[in-house]
Amino acid sequence: MTTTIVSDLHLGTHGGFDLARSGEGAERLSEALSEGERVVVAGDLLELRELPLRAVLDRARPAIERIGR
């Protein structure tokens, strides 16, 4: 079983610094993840210092769903 490990995505930032959430960064992440059969998120999936949890989850949801697919 091939495993892809990612970390420090910090999804859900207010300033849009989470490059894996959209655009070229999201495309490159999706390509990398498609090569494995299992994904391990080693830490810092969400950025919880800037916004309330609900807002972070709303912003990060599409990226998390894409990672899950």
N, C-alpha and C positions, 0 to 999 in steps of 0.2 A: 504494500500500500504506500503510495507516494503522499508525503505530507508537505504542505506549504505553511511556513511560519511567518506571521506578520506581527508587528508591534508598533506602538506609538502612532497610531492613526489620528488620535485626538479629534474624532468626529464631533461635529456640532458647535464649532467655534462661532463666535459672533462676527469676527472680522474676516471670515472666509479663508483662514489659513490652513484649514484641513483640506489639503489638495486632493486627497483620495475620495472626497465626497462628490466631485463632479469634474467634467472636462477631461483633459488628457490624463491627469493623475488617476481618475476613476477607471478610465479605459486601460491604462497600464496595469493597475491593480487587478482588474478583472481578467486580463490576459494571464498574469502570473498565477492567479488562483485557479484558473481553468486547467493548469498543467498538473494539479494535484488531485488526489481523491479525498483528502481530508485537509481541513484548515485549522490551524492552531493560532489563536490570538494570544500573544505572550503578555500583553498588558497595554494599558492606556488606550483602550478602544474609544472612550468618550472623553471630551473635554468638559469637566464639571466645575471649573473655576469661574466662568464668565456669566453663565445664564442658569436659570432654574432648570431642574432636571427635565420637566415636561418639555420645555423649549428645546433643550439639547436632543432629547429623544425624537421630537418632531423633525428636527433638522437632519438627524443622523439616520432615521428610519430607512429611506431609500437605499443608502449605501449599505446598511446592515443587511437588508433584504437581498441586495445584489451579491454580497459576500456569501450569504446563505445558499444562493442558487449555484 
